[in-house]
Amino acid sequence: MGEKRFHGDETRWEGFEDVAGKTGQRWYLWGMQSASVVFYRMAPGRGADVPQGHCAKLHKDLVAVVLVGDRYSAYKCLAKPCDELILAFCWAHVRRDFLKAARSWPDLERWMCIWVDDIRELDRLHAARLEAWDETLPRDLQPLDFTERHQALETKLSTMQACCETHLQEPTLPLAQHKVLSRLHNHWAGLTSFVGPPEVAMDNTTAERTLRTPVVGRKNSYGSGSVWRAHLAARMFSVLQTVVLWGRNPHHWLSAFLPACADHGSPCPPDLRACLPWQMTPERREELTRPAPGTLSPLTDQASEGDKTAVVDTSEDQLCQVSCPTSNPVPAGSPGRPPSRTSVVCACPIGAERVSRVTRSSCPINAGAVMTWCSATDFLPWVRRILTGEVSQLLDM
């Protein structure tokens, strides 16, 4: 919370547990990304209290903090009482307004596409300005190329603003045109926030990409079965997405962090420097960047049609063989046949305890094996037991 540039967005999440005082099962997953951290928060609602509670933790000495987001009213309520926070609205959403209007009103398609072309030109001018931007120099000492490109961007924005205001003064302006231009005019201050600090993005696609992975997970699991699972999902998304943001391998990070918690009696280790990407040593970063050992290679020549064996990287690890069912395509009109089984050789760290009931195989227990070979139904209770001190019970199963 000591950084000054953020991207924010939210998406729905289903929580299938009755909560006192809450109607329905619709929850929301809020995402916030800075240069160093991706943070998710699971909340029962979509009100302004969620971003307000999060941004209340910003360092009090920060000024000119920029939050890039869409035009959702919760972010506007967040910025009203906070003079230090600047909202930067998303031009991609404005572009969608014009494209949607063009599809709904074919007679106005050509007029709408002119504004779409103007937004494309803005994006090009902003990208050209960034190419000449030197982050190590103050604004008044920037190279001449930056100054010229910055002036070209300001000129384009002034032209678009004047055109917008001129059209809005026309008494016979069609309602569809008036609607999109009014929305553009009302959000103009936030849409031009990127002009001052060049490092501020023109759009909020960073936050939307940040939510893509949780959204894919939501579509597969359809949410969470209980409140604690929903909050655990948000925390795991935060940790793993931050690890990915720094270019580390989540497989190795989990394989190192979860056993360290278990060795410490469930709580986090007192010294987290080996786990935080921004505090790791260069050797530690290199260790957690290498590829995961459980990556499958093409099937071997010895594989038969009904029992196939896949080989994986086994460097410095002991081998375990996992047999799991795999479905075979059944041609239309042919009688069904039982699924065959695929034997997979996976690499697991030496010295890991064997828990065949958890992994449903002879594979030693470790974060990578459970994440790879178990369903979410098995993995989440395993993590929960580690975090609640039930490791000994789990290892005795």
N, C-alpha and C positions, 0 to 999 in steps of 0.2 A: 504493500500500500504506500510505498514511497516513490512510485513511478508517476509519470504525468501524462501518459498516453494510453487510452483504453478503447477497446471495442466491446460493445455490449449487445446482446440479443437474448431472446427467450423462445421456448417452444413448449408445446403441451406434453404432458406425461400422465399416464393413467396410474392411479394408486388404488388397488382393490382392497381397501380396508376402511371400515367405517370409523370416522373420526368425529368425536363430539364437537358440535358447533359447526361442522362443515357439511354442506349439501352437495351431493354428487361425488364422483371419483376423479374429477379432472384436477390434476396437479400441473405445475409448470417447472420446467428446468431452465434456470437462468444461467447464462454463460457470460463471462467477462475475461477478456484476454488483454494482457499487456505485452511488453517486449520480452518479459522473462517468465510469466506464469499464465497458465490457463486455469481459470477457477469456475466451478459450477456450484450452484446452490439449488436445492430442491425446495420448493415453497408450495403451500396449498392454494395460493392465489396469484393473480397477475397484477396486483395493486402496486402503487408507487412506494409502499413501505418496504418492499424487498430491495430495490436499488438504493433507497435512502439509507437503510440499515447497513448495506454493504459499503457505500461511499462515506458513511460516517467515520469509518476507520482510516480514512486518508490522513496522512501526516498533516498536522495543522500548519506547518510552515510552507506547504506547497501552494503555489499560485499558478494560474493559467493551466489548470488541469483540463485536458481535452477528452471528452467521451464521444466517440463516433458511434452513432446508432441510427435507427430508423426514426420516424416521426411519431412514435407511440407516445401517448400523453404521460405515461409514467416517468419517462426521462425528462419531459418538460417540467413536471412537478418537482423532480429532483434538482433541477438547475435554478428554479425560482429563488429559493432562500439562500443559495450558495453562489456568491459572486466570484469565487475562485474557480468554479467549474464552467467550462465552455462546452456547449453542445455543437457537434458537427454532424449535420444531417447527411443522408446518403443520396447521391445523385443517381445511383442505380434504381432506387425506388421512384424517383421523378421520371426517369426514362420509362419505367414500367407503366406509369400513369398515362403517358402519351401513347405508348403501344396499345394499352388496353382500350383507350378511347378510339384509336385508329381501327381496331377490330370491331368495336361496337358501332362506330359511325363511319361506314365506308366512304361516304361523301366527303368526309374531313380527313381521310387517310393521308393525302398528300400534304396537307397543312401540318398534321401531327408529325409526319416524318421529317419535316424541316427542323423541328425542335429536337428530334432524335439525332439528326446530323449535327446540330449545334452542340449537343451534349457530348457526342463523339469527339468533336473538335476540342472541347474543353479538356477531355481526358488526354488527348494527344499533347496539348499545350502544357498540361500539368506534368506529364511524363517527361517532356523535353526539358522542363524547368528542373526537375529532379536530377536529370543527368548532369546539369551544370552546378548543382548545389554542393557546396563543401561544408560538411557538418562541423569542421574544426574552426571555421571562420565566422565571425559575427556577421550580421545582416549587411552592415554598411561596408564590409570589406570583401564581399563576394565578387567573383570574377565578372567581367563584362558580359559574358554569354548569359549568365544567370539573370542579370539585370534586364537585358533585352527580352529574354523569354518571359520573365515575370511581368514586364509591361505589356507584352502581347496577351498574356492571360488576363490581366486586369481590363484591357481594352475589350476583349471578347465578352467578359462578364458584364461590363457596362453597356455594351450593345444589346445583350440579351435582356438585361433589366429594363432598359428604355423601351425595347420592343414589347415586353410584357405589359408595362404600364400603359403604353399607347393602345394596345388591344383592349385592355380592361376598361378604358374610357369610351369605347365604342358602344353606343346605345343599342345597336342591333346585333351585338356579338352573340352567336349561338350559345345555348346553355352548356353544351359539352365543352366548348373552348373556354368559356368563362370559368368553369369548374376547375379544370386543370391549371389554368393560369392563376386563379385565385390561390390555389394551394401552393403553387410555386412562389407567388408573391408573399404569402404569409410566412413561409419558411426561408426566405431569402437570406436572412442574417445567419442562420445555422448552416445553410448550404454554402456560404462563402467563408466559413471559418477556416477552411484549408488554405486560403490565400495567404494569411499571415505566416504561420509556421509551415514551411513546405513539407515537413515530415508527416503532417496530418494527411490521412487518406481522403480521397474524394468519395469513397463508397464504404459500405459496411460489409463487404463480402468476406473480410477476415473473420468476423464473428459468425457469419452464416456458415462458413467452412468449418469453424470450430464446432458448431452444433451438428454437423453432418454425421459424424461418427455416432453420437448418442441417438440421433434420429434413426439411423440404420438399426441400432440396437433396440430402439423402441418398437420399430416395425416388426422385428423378429420376436421379441418377448411380450409385446403389447403392454409394456409398463412394468410395474412391480406389484408383487402380491401382498406386500405389507409396507408399513411406513419405514421401518428400519432398513429394509432392502432398498427402498427408494433413496434414502439418504446415503446408504453405502454405495449405491451406483453413482451418485453425484460425486462422492469423494474419490472413488476409483477412477472415474472419468477425469477428475481434476489432476490426480497424480499421474496417470498414464499419458494424458495429453500434454502435460508439462514436460514429462520425460521425452516424448516424441518431439516437442518443440525445440528441445536442446540437442536433438540428434542422437539421443541415447536409445538403447534397445530395451523395450519394456520387459521382454523375457528375462534378460539378465538382471534388470533392476529388481523385479519381483523375486527372483531366485536369491538375491542378496538381501533384500530388505525384510521379507517375511520371516526367514529363519533367524535374522538378527533380532527381530521382535520376540520370537519364541525363546531364544536364548536369554533374553532379558526379562522373561516372565510375562510377556504379552505387551507391556507398554513399549513405546518407541525407545530406541537406544538413546542414552543421554547425549551422545555426540553424534549429530546428524550430518556432519560435514561430508562424510562418505556417501550420503544419500541425496543431498541437495545438489542439483546440477551446477549451480553457480558457485558452489564451494568445493567441488571435487578437485582433486589433484589431476594433472594431465595424464598420469598413468591410470587413474581410476576412470577417467573419461574414455580413454582408449579401450579399457577392459569392457566397459558397458556399451561400446559402440559396435563391436564385432557382431557378425550375423548370429542368429539363434541356432543352436545345435539341432533343433527338431524339424528342420526344413526337409521335406520329402524330395527325393530325386526320382527320375523315371524308373519304371518297373524293371526289375532285373530279368535276364534271359531265362532264369530258372523258374519264373513264375508260371503257374498253370492257370487255366481259365477259371477254375473254381476257387483256387487258393493262391492269391498273389502276395508277393513280399516286396515291400518298399524299403530302400536303404537310405540312411541319413548320415550326416556328419558325426563321427564318433571320436573325434580327437579329444584325448585326455579324459574321456568319460567311459563309464561302463555301459554295456548294452542291455536293454530289456526288450522283450518281444511282446507286443500287444496285439491281440486278435479281436477285431471288431467287425460287425456286419457291414456290408456295403450293398446298396441296391443295384441290380442289373436292369438295363432297359428291356422291357418286354414288348416285342412287336405286337401291333394291333391284331386281334383275332387269334393269337396263340395262347395256350393255357398258361396260367401263372406258374411261376417257379419260385422256390424259396430263395431268399437272398444269399449270395455267397459270402465268404468271410475274407477279409484282407488282413494279413499279418504285417504289422509295421514294427520295424526295429527303431527304437527311439533312444537317444542318449540322455542319461541322467547323471547328475553329479555323484561322485564316489562318496560313500559314507551316509547317504540319505536313508532314512528309515523306510521300510517297505510297508505299505498299507494297501493291500490288494482290494479291500472292500471299498475304499474311497475312489481309487482310480479304476476299479473294475479290471485290473490287469495285474501282472507281476511287477509293474514299474515302481521304483522307489518314489516315495512322496516328495514332491518339490513343486514350487509354484509353476514352473514351466510345464511339467507333466500334467498337473491338474488342469491348468488353463487349456492345454492342447487336447487331452483325451477325455475330459469329463464334461458333462453338461453344466449349464449355469446352476441347476438345482443342486449339484454336488459341490461346485466350486464355492458358492457364496457361504454355505454353512461351514465349509473348511476354513475360509478366511475369518468368519465370525468367531469360530472356536479359538483360532490363534490369537485374535484380538481380545478375547474374554478369558484367556487362561485355561482353556480346555484342551491344551495340546497333549497332555499325558493321556487323557481319555481317548483322544483320537488315535494316538499311536498304538493303543492297546486293542483297537477294534480288529 
